C-alpha cells in the first residue's frame, strides 16, 4: 500500500496576486533528506477509476524546487501559562488552590496547576497521581528529590472539587485539603492529609512558568514544551503567601479579592473575564496575566452555575471555567519551509503547494487566489466552503466500527487515513471526540489536514468539490474564487462585485456574517447558485483575533456526533447561540428554498422534472434536455441526488413563490429522515415509504432582479463529469450559469 511521509499547512487560506504564502512542512524521520515543492493550479482531482483524473497546471515561481526534509514536532494539549514573575520569588510558606472538575481523574501524573519543571522535578503543584487521587507535589531539582501528599478520597469524574495544597517553609509539612463543592449523601465532603517534606531543600523554581492544566518540560531535542496535560474544567487558580485556612481558601473562589487577603495573593486567574480572548486575567493586582494556549474551551459553566441563566454574557461570573484537554491543537507553530510569492498576473482560482518526497504520495496544501481587492475577472464567483472543510478536518470515519452500517459498504483506507492514524497529534475534526469524550468546539487550519486534499480517496468536501472545478475547467467557464473566511471578514461588499455567486457541494457551516452577506446579496439583485445539500445548517463563529479557526456548539438538535453540555450552547468567540440556523429563526429554506431533510450513503437517484419546472419562469433551464429525467448518472452513487438531501418546506420558510422545478425519487431504506424532523419515533423514516425524503431542486426570483437556484443534493456536482462531461446535469448547470450571469433582470 502507498504511504505518506509528509504533513504540511499554510499560513493563509486566501491570497491575492502578488501576495506571499508560507508553507510549513514536517517530514517523517528515516526517509529521504529532501522533498520537492511546486505551486500548482488545481484543475481536476478525482483519480479513481471512473473519475476525470488528476490535472494541474504549474505556476512558474522561484519557490518551486527542492528543500531539505526536517522533522517538526507538535505539542498538543490546551492549557494556561504565564512566564515566571518576580512576585513568585518572595514566596516561602504558601498555598496553591484551584477548583477542578476532572473528566479522566485516573490518568497518571497530570498537572492541574503547577509551577514545575518535570525534567528536573523542580517546583510544586497539584496533580492527579495515577490512582484517581489528587496530590500536592514538591521537588527541589537536586537529584530528583521530591515529596508528595495525596488526598485520601478519590476524585470522581464530572464533580466539582476545591483543592488546596500548602507548604510550610518552617516545618516542611505538606498538606492537601479536598472539598466536594456539591456534596453527596454518603461521600465525605472534605478530606485532608499531611506529609513530611523535609528531604526537599526548596521547592521554589524561579524559572519555570506558572501553568494551569500542564507543566513545564524539556528533552534533548526541544529546550521547552508543555507536558502532563490534564482533562477537565479548571477555575480560579490562586497562589497565596502563607498557610490559608478553609474559610480563607473558600473566600478566594469567587468575586474580587477579599480585602483581608489581598496583600497575600500572588496570582489569581479569573477565567470569567475576557472570555472571547486568550487572556487569562490576573485579579491579584500583580498583573500576572496568562495566555490560553491551544484553545482551551471557554464560556464553560463554573462551579457556581445556578441554571437560572443560560447565556454567559448575561452572568459571566457563572462561566468561570476553562476546559482543557490533552489533545487540543490550534497552531502547530512550525517554522516556514517555503515562501512563495505569487505572480502579479496569476488568475483567480484554486491552487496548492504540491509536495513530493520519494517513497511517499504527494501532500497538497490548497489555497485560493482571489482577485485583487475591488476587482473581478469573471461574472461568476465560486465560494470555497473552508468553514465546512474545517468542521470535517481530519475526520476519522474510516476507523469507525459503525462505518459499514452507516454507508452500507466496506470502509476503504488510503494513505491519508493511515498517516492520520500514525499522527494523532494533528488533531481531530468537529465530528470526533477529545480524549476525555468531550466534543471539539474549535477547529483550526494551522495544522496538517489530511482530507483537505484534491485527491483524497473519500470523495467528500474538497475531493468531491473538485468535480465542479474539473467541469468548469473543461467547459472553459471563467470564474473567480473566494472563501468563507473572506465573506465573514468582508460581507456583502465582497459578494456584490459579482452578478452570480456559486457554492460548492456541502456548505454546511455558516457564520452570522456569512449568512447576512448571502441574504443581502440576493436581496440586492445578486444571483445565488446553491450547488449542494445540507447547506447553511450549523451556525459557527470566526474570531477576528485568531486567524484560521472556527467555533461551533452542537446545541439540542440536528444530526450531530456530540451534544453541548447544558448552559454551554453560546459560543465563546461571539456570545451567539450555537446550533442549527433553523433554531435561530433563519432556516436555510429562507435563503435557498430548501433545507436538510434526509441522509443516506448507498446510492443516489435521478431527479424528475416537475410541472413547476415547465413553468415559463423556469423552463429555460431545461432547454436541450429530452424527457423528464435529469441526473441519472453520477460518480457518487450513480445519480445526482444523494448522500444528503434538501427539500422544500413552507413551514421552514420556503418562499411562497418558489418553484420546485425537479424532485428526486426512488431512495433506499438506508436514506433516513434527519432527527430534527422526528418528533417521536415511528417507522416511516425510510426513503422508500416517506415522501418527504427527496431532493427538491428550487428556483425563485429575489428583489431587484436577482434569483436563486438550489440543487438540494451533495452528489449533484459529482454528476457533472460523467460521460466525459456530456450529461443532463452539465446541460442544466450551463443553462443556469449562462442566465444567472446575464445582466438582464429576472
Buried (B, 14 or more C-beta within 10 A) or exposed (E): EEEBBBBBBBBBBBBBBEBEBBBBBBBBEEBEEEBBBBBBBBBBBBBEEEBBEBBBEEBEBEBBEEBEBBEBEBBBBBBBBBEBBEBBEEBEBBBBBBBBBBBBBBBEBBBBBBBBBBBBBBBBBBBBBBEBBBBBBBBBBBEEBBBBBBBEBBBEBEBBBBBBBBBBBEEBBBBBBBBBBEEEEEEEEEBBBBBEBEEBEBBBBBEBBBBBBBBBBBEEEEEBBBBBBBBBBBBBBBBBBBBBEEEBBBBBBBEEBEEEBEEBBBBBBBBBBBBBBBBBBBBBBBEBBBEBBBBBBBBBBBBBBEEEBBBBBEBBBBBBBBBBBBBBBBBBBBEEBBEBBBEEEBBBBBBBBBBBBEEBBBBBBBBBBBBEEEEBBBBBBBBBBBBBBBBBBBBBBBEBEEBEEBBBEEBEBBBBBBBBEBBBBBBBBBBBBBBBEBBBBBBBBBBBBBBBBBBBBBBBBBBBBBBBBBBBBBEEBEBBBBBBBBBBBBBBEBBBBBBBBBBBBBBBBBBBBBBBBBBBBBEBBBBBBBBBBBBBBBBBBBBEEBBBBBBBBBBBBBBBBBBBBEBBBBBBBBBBBBBBBBBBEBBBBBBBBBBBBBBBBBBBBBBBBBEBBBEEBBEEBBEEBEEBBBBBBBBBBBBBBBBBBBBBBEEBBBBEEBBBBBBBBBBBBBBBBBEBBEEEEEEEBBBEEBEBBBBBBBBBBBEEBBBBBBBBBBBBBBBBBBEEBEBBBBBBBBBBBEBBBEEEEB
